Amino acid sequence: MSGLPRVISVNISEKVGEQKFPVQEAEAQVDLGLVGDAHARNWHRQISLLAIESIKKMQEKGLDVGPGAFAENLTTENLDLASLPVGTRLRIGGSELEVTQIGKTCHVKCAIYHKVGDCVFPREGIFVKVITPGKIKPGDLIEIIPTIRVGVLTLSDKGSRGEREDLSGRVIQDTLGKLAEVVKYEVIADDLETIVQTLSDWADSGQCDLILTTGGTGFGPRDNTPEATEKVIERRVPGLPEAMRAKGMEKTDRAMLSRATAGIRGRTLIVNLPGSPKGVKENLEVILPVLPHAIGILRGTEGECARH
C-alpha cells in the first residue's frame, strides 16, 4: 500500500440488513456509533470499517459493488485493517476510536456470499467503538495513536545530582517517535536498591507496558542496572540483549562487554540500554520493530505465532 491512510467514504443506512449509502459527513458519538445509522447502539460493534482494497477483490470476482455495499460505515484506503490488534486506537477527523473486533462470523450467509461464494468483510473488516466524539468525513486521515506506554529510567549518579544533562533519555524518546507514549521518566542514582524499588513500582503500577533503562550496564563498580533488573523480573527475555550485542559487534568488539539484560515482570517488559546517546539509539533501533508484537503478547491481544 502507498499513500497516507484515509477515509474515502462514510456510509450509513436507516435499517439493519440494508446496503449503506455514502453521506457527506457523520457524527461519531460515545456509547452509540455514527448518528443516524441503524447499527449504532451501545455495544462493542458501534462502527464498521472495510478497506477499498478489499472491495476491489470482490469487484475482480465480477461483483458490481462499491463503498457501503458490505454494510461498512467507513471505507478506508492505504491501511491494512485486519492487521491492527484489538485495542489499537485510531484518530479520524475529530474522533478517537478503539478497535474492538477483527472480522466476524456470519451465521447466515448474505446475498453477496450466495452470488459469488465468498464475502470479504468477515475476514478483512473490523469494528471499533467511539472513545472521543467528533465528526468524520471522506478525506479524513487515519492516524494510529501510540498505544505502548513507556517508562524511561536513566541511571546516573551525576545526572541525579543535576551535574549532567540526560541526553540518552532524550534520545530514547526521540527514537520511539509516534510508536509510544512516555508516561514515566526519572533520573536516579546508580544505587542497587533504589533501582530495584523504582523498577518494581513502575511495573506493578500497571501504567507501563515497557520500561527502558539507560546506563549502568558496564564493568564499573557502580554499574548495578543488570543486577537490579534481574532482582525484579520474573522471566528473562535473552533474545533482546543478544540481538543488541550482535548488532553492536558489527562495529566494535567492545559490544560483547555489555551486561545488559531484559525480562518480564507481570505484564511489563523491561530492557536495559547502554548509557551513551549513540549506543542508546543504535541498540533501541535493533529491537524497535518487535516491540509492538512483544507488548501485544503481554496484553493478550496477539498470539505468539511466528511470522512466515
PASEBA-1860 file (N, C-alpha, C; in nm, 3 decimals):
! residues 308
1> MSGLPRVI> 0.083/-0.119/0.000/0.000/0.000/0.000/0.087/0.125/0.000 ~ 0.044/0.227/-0.071/0.118/0.352/-0.073/0.023/0.466/-0.044 ~ 0.076/0.576/0.008/-0.008/0.688/0.042/-0.050/0.684/0.186 ~ -0.107/0.794/0.234/-0.149/0.804/0.373/-0.283/0.734/0.394 ~ -0.300/0.666/0.509/-0.429/0.605/0.539/-0.538/0.712/0.549 ~ -0.653/0.687/0.488/-0.758/0.787/0.493/-0.894/0.722/0.472 ~ -0.998/0.798/0.503/-1.135/0.756/0.479/-1.174/0.803/0.339 ~ -1.229/0.715/0.258/-1.273/0.758/0.124/-1.425/0.764/0.115
9> SVNISEKV> -1.495/0.702/0.212/-1.641/0.710/0.210/-1.696/0.686/0.350 ~ -1.797/0.765/0.388/-1.870/0.747/0.514/-2.010/0.701/0.477 ~ -2.054/0.586/0.532/-2.177/0.523/0.487/-2.270/0.490/0.603 ~ -2.398/0.514/0.585/-2.496/0.479/0.686/-2.621/0.422/0.618 ~ -2.703/0.356/0.697/-2.832/0.306/0.648/-2.935/0.323/0.758 ~ -3.061/0.336/0.720/-3.168/0.356/0.816/-3.216/0.225/0.877 ~ -3.195/0.113/0.806/-3.242/-0.016/0.855/-3.128/-0.118/0.853 ~ -3.131/-0.210/0.949/-3.035/-0.320/0.953/-3.063/-0.415/0.837
17> GEQKFPVQ> -2.956/-0.466/0.776/-2.971/-0.560/0.666/-2.973/-0.495/0.530 ~ -2.968/-0.361/0.529/-2.967/-0.289/0.403/-2.826/-0.243/0.368 ~ -2.801/-0.225/0.239/-2.674/-0.166/0.197/-2.667/-0.023/0.251 ~ -2.547/0.018/0.289/-2.530/0.154/0.338/-2.492/0.245/0.221 ~ -2.531/0.371/0.232/-2.505/0.466/0.125/-2.421/0.583/0.176 ~ -2.334/0.636/0.089/-2.242/0.743/0.130/-2.314/0.870/0.173 ~ -2.259/0.935/0.275/-2.305/1.066/0.319/-2.185/1.160/0.325 ~ -2.211/1.288/0.327/-2.101/1.386/0.326/-2.027/1.392/0.458
25> EAEAQVDL> -2.097/1.358/0.566/-2.037/1.368/0.698/-2.124/1.293/0.797 ~ -2.062/1.239/0.903/-2.139/1.172/1.009/-2.074/1.204/1.143 ~ -2.154/1.204/1.246/-2.104/1.234/1.380/-2.086/1.105/1.459 ~ -1.964/1.082/1.508/-1.935/0.967/1.592/-1.964/1.005/1.737 ~ -2.050/0.928/1.802/-2.095/0.961/1.936/-2.060/0.848/2.033 ~ -2.010/0.884/2.150/-1.973/0.785/2.252/-2.096/0.705/2.293 ~ -2.077/0.573/2.315/-2.184/0.481/2.355/-2.292/0.467/2.247 ~ -2.259/0.501/2.124/-2.356/0.489/2.016/-2.291/0.442/1.887
33> GLVGDAHA> -2.207/0.525/1.827/-2.153/0.498/1.694/-2.180/0.617/1.605 ~ -2.217/0.593/1.479/-2.248/0.702/1.388/-2.396/0.739/1.401 ~ -2.419/0.863/1.433/-2.557/0.911/1.448/-2.634/0.890/1.318 ~ -2.752/0.829/1.329/-2.836/0.807/1.212/-2.819/0.672/1.147 ~ -2.722/0.592/1.196/-2.700/0.460/1.136/-2.777/0.353/1.212 ~ -2.832/0.258/1.139/-2.916/0.155/1.200/-2.840/0.066/1.298 ~ -2.708/0.050/1.278/-2.629/-0.037/1.365/-2.577/0.035/1.489 ~ -2.602/0.164/1.499/-2.548/0.242/1.611/-2.625/0.211/1.740
41> RNWHRQIS> -2.551/0.164/1.840/-2.607/0.144/1.973/-2.492/0.119/2.070 ~ -2.521/0.109/2.196/-2.417/0.093/2.298/-2.372/-0.053/2.306 ~ -2.279/-0.090/2.216/-2.221/-0.223/2.217/-2.081/-0.215/2.159 ~ -2.014/-0.329/2.141/-1.874/-0.325/2.101/-1.855/-0.310/1.950 ~ -1.962/-0.323/1.872/-1.950/-0.311/1.727/-2.023/-0.187/1.678 ~ -1.980/-0.072/1.729/-2.050/0.052/1.700/-2.030/0.101/1.557 ~ -1.908/0.089/1.506/-1.876/0.137/1.371/-1.794/0.028/1.300 ~ -1.828/0.001/1.176/-1.754/-0.100/1.099/-1.668/-0.033/0.993
49> LLAIESIK> -1.552/-0.094/0.965/-1.458/-0.042/0.866/-1.418/-0.152/0.769 ~ -1.406/-0.116/0.643/-1.358/-0.208/0.541/-1.277/-0.128/0.440 ~ -1.167/-0.186/0.396/-1.079/-0.115/0.302/-1.128/-0.127/0.159 ~ -1.106/-0.022/0.081/-1.142/-0.025/-0.060/-1.063/-0.133/-0.132 ~ -0.943/-0.163/-0.081/-0.862/-0.269/-0.141/-0.934/-0.404/-0.129 ~ -1.007/-0.424/-0.017/-1.084/-0.547/0.000/-1.203/-0.551/-0.095 ~ -1.268/-0.437/-0.112/-1.384/-0.429/-0.202/-1.340/-0.458/-0.346 ~ -1.221/-0.412/-0.383/-1.172/-0.436/-0.519/-1.151/-0.585/-0.546
57> KMQEKGLD> -1.121/-0.661/-0.440/-1.107/-0.806/-0.458/-1.239/-0.867/-0.504 ~ -1.348/-0.816/-0.449/-1.480/-0.866/-0.487/-1.520/-0.816/-0.625 ~ -1.477/-0.695/-0.660/-1.503/-0.644/-0.794/-1.435/-0.732/-0.898 ~ -1.315/-0.782/-0.864/-1.242/-0.868/-0.956/-1.312/-1.002/-0.977 ~ -1.403/-1.036/-0.885/-1.480/-1.160/-0.899/-1.609/-1.138/-0.978 ~ -1.627/-1.013/-1.024/-1.741/-0.984/-1.108/-1.855/-0.912/-1.040 ~ -1.837/-0.877/-0.913/-1.945/-0.809/-0.842/-1.944/-0.659/-0.872 ~ -2.062/-0.603/-0.893/-2.076/-0.459/-0.911/-2.100/-0.398/-0.773
65> VGPGAFAE> -1.992/-0.376/-0.698/-2.002/-0.326/-0.560/-1.909/-0.207/-0.542 ~ -1.940/-0.127/-0.442/-1.859/-0.012/-0.409/-1.870/0.017/-0.261 ~ -1.826/0.134/-0.216/-1.834/0.170/-0.075/-1.975/0.155/-0.019 ~ -1.985/0.089/0.097/-2.113/0.069/0.162/-2.182/-0.060/0.127 ~ -2.137/-0.126/0.021/-2.204/-0.247/-0.026/-2.195/-0.361/0.075 ~ -2.091/-0.360/0.157/-2.073/-0.466/0.257/-2.118/-0.419/0.395 ~ -2.200/-0.314/0.396/-2.258/-0.258/0.519/-2.151/-0.199/0.610 ~ -2.038/-0.159/0.552/-1.936/-0.094/0.634/-1.967/0.055/0.647
73> NLTTENLD> -1.943/0.108/0.765/-1.966/0.251/0.788/-1.857/0.337/0.727 ~ -1.732/0.291/0.740/-1.620/0.369/0.688/-1.544/0.284/0.588 ~ -1.534/0.333/0.466/-1.449/0.269/0.365/-1.316/0.340/0.367 ~ -1.208/0.263/0.386/-1.076/0.322/0.406/-0.984/0.290/0.289 ~ -0.867/0.353/0.291/-0.766/0.331/0.188/-0.628/0.338/0.252 ~ -0.537/0.254/0.204/-0.396/0.255/0.245/-0.374/0.215/0.391 ~ -0.460/0.125/0.442/-0.441/0.076/0.579/-0.487/-0.069/0.586 ~ -0.396/-0.157/0.633/-0.428/-0.299/0.648/-0.507/-0.316/0.777
81> LASLPVGT> -0.636/-0.305/0.769/-0.722/-0.305/0.887/-0.710/-0.433/0.968 ~ -0.709/-0.547/0.901/-0.709/-0.675/0.971/-0.582/-0.699/1.051 ~ -0.476/-0.621/1.024/-0.351/-0.639/1.097/-0.347/-0.559/1.226 ~ -0.448/-0.474/1.249/-0.449/-0.392/1.369/-0.494/-0.475/1.489 ~ -0.416/-0.482/1.596/-0.458/-0.560/1.712/-0.579/-0.497/1.780 ~ -0.662/-0.582/1.842/-0.770/-0.530/1.926/-0.710/-0.439/2.033 ~ -0.770/-0.325/2.053/-0.716/-0.228/2.147/-0.646/-0.112/2.080 ~ -0.612/-0.128/1.951/-0.549/-0.019/1.876/-0.644/0.101/1.871
89> RLRIGGSE> -0.588/0.219/1.892/-0.670/0.340/1.886/-0.639/0.418/1.759 ~ -0.746/0.468/1.697/-0.735/0.542/1.573/-0.792/0.682/1.593 ~ -0.728/0.779/1.533/-0.781/0.915/1.532/-0.826/0.946/1.390 ~ -0.955/0.972/1.374/-1.013/1.002/1.243/-1.095/1.130/1.257 ~ -1.058/1.232/1.182/-1.127/1.359/1.195/-1.115/1.409/1.337 ~ -1.226/1.442/1.399/-1.222/1.489/1.537/-1.247/1.380/1.638 ~ -1.256/1.256/1.595/-1.292/1.148/1.685/-1.175/1.054/1.713 ~ -1.187/0.983/1.825/-1.091/0.878/1.859/-1.168/0.748/1.874
97> LEVTQIGK> -1.120/0.643/1.807/-1.188/0.515/1.803/-1.096/0.405/1.852 ~ -1.153/0.298/1.906/-1.073/0.185/1.954/-1.120/0.056/1.886 ~ -1.025/-0.019/1.831/-1.057/-0.145/1.764/-1.106/-0.246/1.867 ~ -1.223/-0.304/1.842/-1.284/-0.399/1.937/-1.296/-0.540/1.881 ~ -1.297/-0.553/1.747/-1.314/-0.686/1.689/-1.258/-0.688/1.547 ~ -1.190/-0.797/1.515/-1.137/-0.817/1.380/-1.224/-0.920/1.310 ~ -1.289/-0.880/1.201/-1.374/-0.973/1.128/-1.498/-1.014/1.207 ~ -1.570/-1.110/1.155/-1.689/-1.159/1.226/-1.728/-1.295/1.170
105> TCHVKCAI> -1.811/-1.364/1.244/-1.866/-1.492/1.198/-2.006/-1.469/1.144 ~ -2.027/-1.507/1.022/-2.159/-1.491/0.960/-2.238/-1.621/0.977 ~ -2.336/-1.622/1.066/-2.417/-1.741/1.087/-2.518/-1.760/0.973 ~ -2.560/-1.648/0.914/-2.649/-1.654/0.798/-2.577/-1.590/0.680 ~ -2.558/-1.665/0.573/-2.483/-1.615/0.458/-2.564/-1.506/0.387 ~ -2.494/-1.398/0.350/-2.559/-1.284/0.287/-2.579/-1.311/0.137 ~ -2.649/-1.217/0.074/-2.677/-1.230/-0.069/-2.549/-1.229/-0.152 ~ -2.451/-1.151/-0.107/-2.324/-1.145/-0.179/-2.254/-1.280/-0.176
113> YHKVGDCV> -2.255/-1.345/-0.060/-2.191/-1.477/-0.049/-2.258/-1.577/-0.143 ~ -2.389/-1.576/-0.146/-2.461/-1.672/-0.231/-2.437/-1.644/-0.380 ~ -2.408/-1.520/-0.415/-2.388/-1.484/-0.555/-2.252/-1.527/-0.606 ~ -2.147/-1.509/-0.525/-2.011/-1.541/-0.573/-1.940/-1.645/-0.487 ~ -2.008/-1.692/-0.383/-1.947/-1.794/-0.298/-1.843/-1.739/-0.202 ~ -1.845/-1.611/-0.179/-1.744/-1.552/-0.091/-1.793/-1.414/-0.045 ~ -1.742/-1.370/0.070/-1.767/-1.234/0.119/-1.644/-1.192/0.197 ~ -1.592/-1.075/0.168/-1.463/-1.035/0.222/-1.471/-0.976/0.362
121> FPREGIFV> -1.583/-0.918/0.399/-1.589/-0.849/0.528/-1.556/-0.939/0.649 ~ -1.609/-1.061/0.656/-1.579/-1.143/0.775/-1.430/-1.165/0.798 ~ -1.349/-1.159/0.692/-1.204/-1.180/0.706/-1.128/-1.050/0.725 ~ -1.170/-0.944/0.658/-1.087/-0.825/0.650/-1.151/-0.699/0.705 ~ -1.277/-0.706/0.745/-1.341/-0.590/0.807/-1.312/-0.586/0.956 ~ -1.329/-0.470/1.018/-1.308/-0.458/1.162/-1.419/-0.372/1.222 ~ -1.429/-0.380/1.354/-1.525/-0.298/1.427/-1.453/-0.214/1.531 ~ -1.507/-0.096/1.557/-1.450/-0.006/1.658/-1.562/0.052/1.744
129> KVITPGKI> -1.523/0.103/1.859/-1.615/0.180/1.942/-1.561/0.322/1.954 ~ -1.649/0.414/1.986/-1.611/0.556/1.994/-1.558/0.588/2.134 ~ -1.437/0.643/2.139/-1.377/0.685/2.265/-1.395/0.835/2.286 ~ -1.370/0.910/2.179/-1.387/1.055/2.182/-1.477/1.094/2.066 ~ -1.585/1.169/2.090/-1.678/1.203/1.982/-1.618/1.303/1.884 ~ -1.676/1.305/1.765/-1.631/1.400/1.663/-1.693/1.369/1.529 ~ -1.675/1.456/1.436/-1.731/1.438/1.302/-1.628/1.369/1.211 ~ -1.679/1.280/1.125/-1.594/1.207/1.031/-1.649/1.231/0.891
137> KPGDLIEI> -1.557/1.259/0.798/-1.599/1.285/0.660/-1.498/1.224/0.563 ~ -1.537/1.201/0.439/-1.443/1.150/0.339/-1.321/1.242/0.327 ~ -1.205/1.180/0.314/-1.081/1.256/0.305/-1.008/1.269/0.437 ~ -1.075/1.240/0.548/-1.009/1.246/0.678/-0.895/1.145/0.683 ~ -0.781/1.189/0.734/-0.668/1.098/0.752/-0.693/1.008/0.873 ~ -0.636/0.888/0.868/-0.647/0.793/0.979/-0.511/0.783/1.046 ~ -0.506/0.817/1.172/-0.381/0.815/1.248/-0.388/0.707/1.354 ~ -0.287/0.621/1.358/-0.278/0.521/1.463/-0.218/0.588/1.586
145> IPTIRVGV> -0.293/0.592/1.694/-0.247/0.658/1.816/-0.152/0.565/1.889 ~ -0.036/0.616/1.932/0.059/0.531/2.005/-0.008/0.462/2.123 ~ 0.013/0.333/2.135/-0.052/0.259/2.242/0.047/0.195/2.339 ~ 0.175/0.205/2.313/0.274/0.150/2.405/0.309/0.256/2.508 ~ 0.283/0.227/2.633/0.312/0.321/2.741/0.451/0.288/2.797 ~ 0.540/0.385/2.791/0.681/0.359/2.822/0.727/0.439/2.942 ~ 0.807/0.373/3.026/0.879/0.440/3.133/1.025/0.447/3.096 ~ 1.085/0.565/3.105/1.227/0.584/3.074/1.300/0.614/3.205
153> LTLSDKGS> 1.392/0.524/3.240/1.465/0.537/3.367/1.614/0.551/3.338 ~ 1.668/0.667/3.369/1.810/0.695/3.348/1.886/0.675/3.478 ~ 1.993/0.595/3.472/2.074/0.567/3.590/2.205/0.643/3.581 ~ 2.221/0.742/3.665/2.340/0.825/3.661/2.355/0.899/3.793 ~ 2.468/0.876/3.861/2.493/0.949/3.986/2.498/1.099/3.961 ~ 2.575/1.138/3.858/2.587/1.281/3.827/2.455/1.340/3.780 ~ 2.384/1.262/3.696/2.256/1.310/3.646/2.155/1.331/3.757 ~ 2.155/1.243/3.856/2.061/1.255/3.967/2.090/1.377/4.053
161> RGEREDLS> 2.216/1.423/4.049/2.254/1.543/4.126/2.243/1.669/4.042 ~ 2.201/1.656/3.917/2.188/1.772/3.831/2.318/1.820/3.772 ~ 2.419/1.735/3.774/2.552/1.773/3.725/2.573/1.731/3.580 ~ 2.478/1.655/3.523/2.492/1.609/3.385/2.354/1.606/3.319 ~ 2.347/1.660/3.197/2.222/1.659/3.123/2.193/1.518/3.073 ~ 2.067/1.477/3.080/2.029/1.343/3.038/2.002/1.339/2.888 ~ 2.108/1.330/2.809/2.093/1.324/2.664/2.039/1.189/2.619 ~ 2.077/1.082/2.690/2.033/0.947/2.650/1.883/0.929/2.667
169> GRVIQDTL> 1.828/0.982/2.774/1.684/0.975/2.794/1.609/1.045/2.683 ~ 1.664/1.157/2.638/1.601/1.232/2.529/1.608/1.153/2.399 ~ 1.720/1.083/2.376/1.736/1.002/2.255/1.633/0.890/2.253 ~ 1.608/0.829/2.368/1.506/0.723/2.375/1.372/0.776/2.328 ~ 1.332/0.892/2.380/1.203/0.949/2.343/1.198/0.985/2.195 ~ 1.308/1.039/2.142/1.311/1.076/2.000/1.306/0.952/1.911 ~ 1.375/0.845/1.951/1.381/0.724/1.870/1.248/0.650/1.870 ~ 1.179/0.651/1.983/1.048/0.587/1.990/0.948/0.655/1.899
177> GKLAEVVK> 0.959/0.787/1.887/0.870/0.863/1.800/0.724/0.841/1.834 ~ 0.642/0.818/1.731/0.498/0.803/1.749/0.457/0.662/1.791 ~ 0.556/0.573/1.799/0.525/0.435/1.836/0.478/0.424/1.980 ~ 0.522/0.516/2.065/0.495/0.503/2.207/0.475/0.638/2.274 ~ 0.419/0.630/2.393/0.400/0.749/2.474/0.477/0.731/2.605 ~ 0.565/0.825/2.636/0.642/0.817/2.760/0.553/0.867/2.874 ~ 0.519/0.775/2.964/0.428/0.808/3.074/0.502/0.826/3.207 ~ 0.625/0.775/3.214/0.707/0.794/3.334/0.850/0.823/3.291
185> YEVIADDL> 0.913/0.914/3.363/1.053/0.948/3.333/1.120/0.994/3.462 ~ 1.239/0.941/3.485/1.311/0.981/3.606/1.460/0.955/3.587 ~ 1.540/1.037/3.651/1.686/1.017/3.657/1.719/0.988/3.802 ~ 1.778/0.870/3.829/1.812/0.833/3.966/1.958/0.788/3.974 ~ 2.007/0.779/4.094/2.146/0.738/4.116/2.165/0.590/4.088 ~ 2.290/0.552/4.065/2.324/0.412/4.038/2.327/0.331/4.167 ~ 2.220/0.334/4.240/2.210/0.262/4.367/2.122/0.140/4.348 ~ 2.173/0.022/4.381/2.105/-0.104/4.353/1.963/-0.107/4.407
193> ETIVQTLS> 1.946/-0.079/4.535/1.813/-0.090/4.594/1.717/0.016/4.541 ~ 1.770/0.134/4.509/1.684/0.240/4.452/1.634/0.198/4.315 ~ 1.721/0.139/4.236/1.681/0.092/4.102/1.577/-0.019/4.114 ~ 1.602/-0.115/4.204/1.509/-0.225/4.226/1.371/-0.171/4.264 ~ 1.367/-0.078/4.357/1.240/-0.023/4.404/1.166/0.051/4.293 ~ 1.241/0.131/4.216/1.178/0.208/4.109/1.123/0.118/4.000 ~ 1.201/0.020/3.957/1.154/-0.073/3.854/1.031/-0.150/3.902 ~ 1.033/-0.194/4.025/0.920/-0.269/4.080/0.795/-0.183/4.086
201> DWADSGQC> 0.811/-0.060/4.136/0.696/0.031/4.148/0.635/0.062/4.012 ~ 0.720/0.089/3.914/0.670/0.124/3.781/0.599/0.006/3.716 ~ 0.660/-0.112/3.725/0.599/-0.229/3.662/0.468/-0.266/3.730 ~ 0.465/-0.260/3.863/0.346/-0.301/3.937/0.234/-0.198/3.933 ~ 0.265/-0.078/3.890/0.162/0.027/3.884/0.060/0.002/3.775 ~ 0.096/-0.080/3.675/0.008/-0.105/3.563/0.007/0.008/3.461 ~ 0.095/0.107/3.479/0.097/0.222/3.390/0.197/0.208/3.277 ~ 0.289/0.112/3.287/0.394/0.097/3.186/0.385/-0.040/3.118
209> DLILTTGG> 0.377/-0.038/2.986/0.389/-0.162/2.910/0.536/-0.199/2.892 ~ 0.620/-0.098/2.889/0.762/-0.115/2.861/0.842/-0.018/2.946 ~ 0.949/-0.068/3.008/1.042/0.018/3.081/1.178/0.005/3.015 ~ 1.233/0.118/2.972/1.366/0.122/2.912/1.460/0.193/3.008 ~ 1.566/0.123/3.049/1.668/0.186/3.133/1.785/0.227/3.046 ~ 1.856/0.328/3.087/1.978/0.367/3.017/2.086/0.395/3.119 ~ 2.202/0.330/3.099/2.315/0.347/3.190/2.332/0.230/3.285 ~ 2.454/0.215/3.334/2.482/0.116/3.437/2.494/-0.026/3.390
217> TGFGPRDN> 2.532/-0.048/3.263/2.540/-0.185/3.211/2.684/-0.231/3.188 ~ 2.780/-0.150/3.231/2.920/-0.183/3.207/2.987/-0.257/3.322 ~ 3.120/-0.239/3.333/3.200/-0.311/3.432/3.231/-0.227/3.556 ~ 3.186/-0.102/3.558/3.219/-0.014/3.669/3.159/-0.060/3.801 ~ 3.221/-0.021/3.913/3.173/-0.064/4.045/3.032/-0.015/4.076 ~ 2.987/0.092/4.010/2.852/0.144/4.034/2.755/0.106/3.920 ~ 2.796/0.014/3.833/2.709/-0.031/3.725/2.620/-0.144/3.777 ~ 2.505/-0.106/3.832/2.418/-0.201/3.901/2.289/-0.236/3.826
225> TPEATEKV> 2.271/-0.180/3.707/2.142/-0.196/3.639/2.106/-0.341/3.609 ~ 2.197/-0.424/3.553/2.159/-0.562/3.524/2.122/-0.641/3.651 ~ 2.198/-0.618/3.757/2.168/-0.689/3.882/2.031/-0.648/3.938 ~ 2.002/-0.518/3.931/1.872/-0.469/3.979/1.759/-0.526/3.895 ~ 1.781/-0.530/3.765/1.677/-0.582/3.675/1.652/-0.730/3.701 ~ 1.759/-0.807/3.721/1.744/-0.950/3.748/1.667/-0.975/3.878 ~ 1.681/-0.885/3.975/1.607/-0.899/4.101/1.457/-0.875/4.082 ~ 1.424/-0.795/3.982/1.286/-0.752/3.962/1.208/-0.845/3.869
233> IERRVPGL> 1.272/-0.889/3.762/1.198/-0.964/3.658/1.160/-1.104/3.705 ~ 1.054/-1.155/3.646/1.006/-1.290/3.676/1.043/-1.390/3.567 ~ 1.061/-1.338/3.445/1.101/-1.422/3.331/1.201/-1.345/3.246 ~ 1.307/-1.411/3.206/1.409/-1.347/3.125/1.370/-1.349/2.977 ~ 1.416/-1.247/2.902/1.398/-1.240/2.757/1.537/-1.220/2.696 ~ 1.616/-1.325/2.688/1.756/-1.311/2.646/1.777/-1.267/2.502 ~ 1.678/-1.293/2.417/1.696/-1.261/2.275/1.717/-1.114/2.247 ~ 1.655/-1.026/2.327/1.668/-0.882/2.302/1.811/-0.833/2.325
241> PEAMRAKG> 1.873/-0.856/2.443/2.012/-0.812/2.459/2.109/-0.886/2.367 ~ 2.077/-1.011/2.336/2.164/-1.085/2.243/2.164/-1.017/2.106 ~ 2.047/-0.975/2.060/2.036/-0.909/1.930/2.109/-0.775/1.931 ~ 2.098/-0.702/2.042/2.166/-0.572/2.051/2.317/-0.590/2.052 ~ 2.365/-0.689/2.127/2.510/-0.712/2.130/2.562/-0.758/1.994 ~ 2.485/-0.845/1.928/2.527/-0.894/1.796/2.538/-0.779/1.696 ~ 2.442/-0.689/1.699/2.446/-0.575/1.607/2.563/-0.484/1.641 ~ 2.586/-0.463/1.770/2.698/-0.379/1.812/2.832/-0.436/1.774
249> MEKTDRAM> 2.842/-0.570/1.769/2.968/-0.635/1.733/3.008/-0.607/1.589 ~ 2.911/-0.567/1.506/2.943/-0.534/1.368/3.028/-0.407/1.360 ~ 3.026/-0.327/1.467/3.101/-0.200/1.467/3.220/-0.202/1.562 ~ 3.205/-0.272/1.675/3.315/-0.276/1.772/3.308/-0.403/1.855 ~ 3.423/-0.463/1.878/3.424/-0.585/1.959/3.396/-0.555/2.106 ~ 3.395/-0.429/2.144/3.365/-0.394/2.283/3.217/-0.415/2.316 ~ 3.136/-0.434/2.213/2.993/-0.458/2.237/2.971/-0.584/2.320 ~ 3.066/-0.679/2.312/3.050/-0.803/2.387/3.066/-0.780/2.537
257> LSRATAGI> 3.111/-0.663/2.578/3.130/-0.633/2.719/3.002/-0.580/2.786 ~ 2.901/-0.556/2.707/2.775/-0.508/2.764/2.709/-0.618/2.848 ~ 2.664/-0.582/2.967/2.599/-0.678/3.056/2.447/-0.657/3.058 ~ 2.396/-0.585/2.960/2.253/-0.554/2.955/2.169/-0.681/2.958 ~ 2.054/-0.672/3.023/1.962/-0.785/3.029/1.820/-0.735/3.000 ~ 1.727/-0.827/2.990/1.587/-0.791/2.965/1.498/-0.899/3.023 ~ 1.377/-0.860/3.061/1.286/-0.958/3.117/1.147/-0.902/3.140 ~ 1.061/-0.986/3.192/0.920/-0.953/3.211/0.885/-0.957/3.359
265> RGRTLIVN> 0.814/-0.855/3.403/0.754/-0.855/3.536/0.606/-0.827/3.517 ~ 0.523/-0.925/3.550/0.380/-0.909/3.528/0.351/-0.895/3.380 ~ 0.295/-0.779/3.341/0.267/-0.750/3.201/0.358/-0.639/3.148 ~ 0.472/-0.622/3.212/0.565/-0.516/3.172/0.697/-0.575/3.125 ~ 0.745/-0.529/3.011/0.876/-0.569/2.957/0.979/-0.466/3.000 ~ 1.090/-0.512/3.055/1.199/-0.424/3.100/1.322/-0.456/3.017 ~ 1.383/-0.354/2.958/1.501/-0.371/2.874/1.608/-0.271/2.914 ~ 1.732/-0.322/2.933/1.846/-0.235/2.963/1.910/-0.185/2.834
273> LPGSPKGV> 1.932/-0.055/2.824/2.006/0.005/2.714/2.135/0.064/2.770 ~ 2.235/0.086/2.684/2.362/0.144/2.731/2.343/0.289/2.775 ~ 2.452/0.349/2.822/2.443/0.484/2.876/2.468/0.596/2.776 ~ 2.540/0.568/2.668/2.573/0.674/2.573/2.457/0.700/2.478 ~ 2.435/0.824/2.437/2.327/0.853/2.343/2.340/0.774/2.213 ~ 2.462/0.762/2.161/2.483/0.687/2.037/2.447/0.539/2.056 ~ 2.492/0.483/2.167/2.463/0.343/2.196/2.314/0.318/2.217 ~ 2.249/0.412/2.284/2.104/0.401/2.306/2.031/0.395/2.174
281> KENLEVIL> 2.061/0.485/2.085/1.992/0.491/1.955/2.016/0.364/1.875 ~ 2.141/0.321/1.867/2.175/0.202/1.788/2.109/0.077/1.843 ~ 2.110/0.061/1.976/2.051/-0.058/2.037/1.899/-0.058/2.028 ~ 1.839/0.058/2.053/1.694/0.065/2.050/1.640/0.040/1.910 ~ 1.710/0.089/1.809/1.666/0.067/1.671/1.666/-0.080/1.633 ~ 1.753/-0.161/1.699/1.758/-0.304/1.670/1.630/-0.373/1.716 ~ 1.583/-0.339/1.834/1.468/-0.410/1.892/1.335/-0.343/1.864 ~ 1.338/-0.221/1.813/1.216/-0.144/1.793/1.111/-0.217/1.708
289> PVLPHAIG> 1.149/-0.285/1.599/1.047/-0.348/1.514/0.965/-0.457/1.585 ~ 1.021/-0.521/1.688/0.949/-0.632/1.752/0.874/-0.589/1.877 ~ 0.896/-0.467/1.923/0.834/-0.425/2.048/0.681/-0.424/2.044 ~ 0.616/-0.373/1.937/0.469/-0.377/1.936/0.413/-0.519/1.950 ~ 0.477/-0.616/1.882/0.430/-0.754/1.891/0.454/-0.809/2.032 ~ 0.569/-0.776/2.089/0.600/-0.823/2.225/0.498/-0.770/2.325 ~ 0.467/-0.642/2.315/0.369/-0.582/2.406/0.231/-0.640/2.381 ~ 0.198/-0.666/2.255/0.070/-0.726/2.222/0.052/-0.863/2.286
297> ILRGTEGE> 0.160/-0.941/2.289/0.154/-1.073/2.353/0.130/-1.058/2.502 ~ 0.201/-0.966/2.566/0.185/-0.945/2.709/0.044/-0.898/2.743 ~ -0.014/-0.818/2.655/-0.151/-0.770/2.678/-0.256/-0.876/2.648 ~ -0.217/-0.979/2.573/-0.312/-1.081/2.536/-0.390/-1.049/2.411 ~ -0.345/-0.947/2.335/-0.415/-0.908/2.212/-0.353/-0.970/2.089 ~ -0.237/-1.036/2.103/-0.171/-1.101/1.990/-0.124/-1.239/2.029 ~ -0.121/-1.331/1.932/-0.069/-1.462/1.956/0.081/-1.466/1.941 ~ 0.140/-1.579/1.978/0.286/-1.591/1.973/0.335/-1.664/1.850
305> CARH> 0.247/-1.677/1.749/0.287/-1.749/1.628/0.397/-1.675/1.555 ~ 0.486/-1.749/1.494/0.595/-1.689/1.419/0.544/-1.636/1.286 ~ 0.613/-1.533/1.234/0.577/-1.477/1.104/0.648/-1.556/0.995 ~ 0.574/-1.599/0.893/0.634/-1.676/0.781/0.622/-1.597/0.653
END
